Amino acid sequence: MRNRIRDTILDQFTNGFFKPYFIKFIELKRGKGEKVVDSTMYVMKTINNGLSLFNSSVITKKMADEILIMKKEHDGKLNDNLISTFRQFSSFMSMFYPETFVIPPKYLRMQRRPFHSYIFSEEELKHI
């Protein structure tokens, strides 16, 4: 069934223990009618390649912490898609390996920034 998955992106997945499970995960998502777009494939590649650095067949909390901390952006934020996809994949893996760490919904708190309205000066309003 590999022909259903974009080979160009899938070929960039590091060969390791988790790659066949990502293929099954993608097939499951598509079988349920979900779209697996290129951006999601790249996120999965990031997770797979991070997991392949560990000599483990089970996702542990330590592995999840290291991968997610490693992928924090320069402003300290994480890509929500990365967390969501990792959460879904860890849940999927727990069906095969019950000792898998399943990333909880509130694993990493999202940093919210308060809204600050901008009030134009009279000069700016005249310019507009």
Stockholm file with secondary structure:
# STOCKHOLM 1.0

chainA/1-128         MRNRIRDTILDQFTNGFFKPYFIKFIELKRGKGEKVVDSTMYVMKTINNGLSLFNSSVITKKMADEILIMKKEHDGKLNDNLISTFRQFSSFMSMFYPETFVIPPKYLRMQRRPFHSYIFSEEELKHI
#=GR chainA/1-128 SS CGGGSCHHHHTTSCCSSSHHHHHHHHHHHHHTTCCCCHHHHHHHHHHHHHHTTSCCSSCCHHHHHHHHHHTCCTTSCCCHHHHHHHHHHHHHHHHHCTTSCCCCTTSSCCCCCCCCCCCCCHHHHHHC
#=GC SS_cons         CGGGSCHHHHTTSCCSSSHHHHHHHHHHHHHTTCCCCHHHHHHHHHHHHHHTTSCCSSCCHHHHHHHHHHTCCTTSCCCHHHHHHHHHHHHHHHHHCTTSCCCCTTSSCCCCCCCCCCCCCHHHHHHC
//
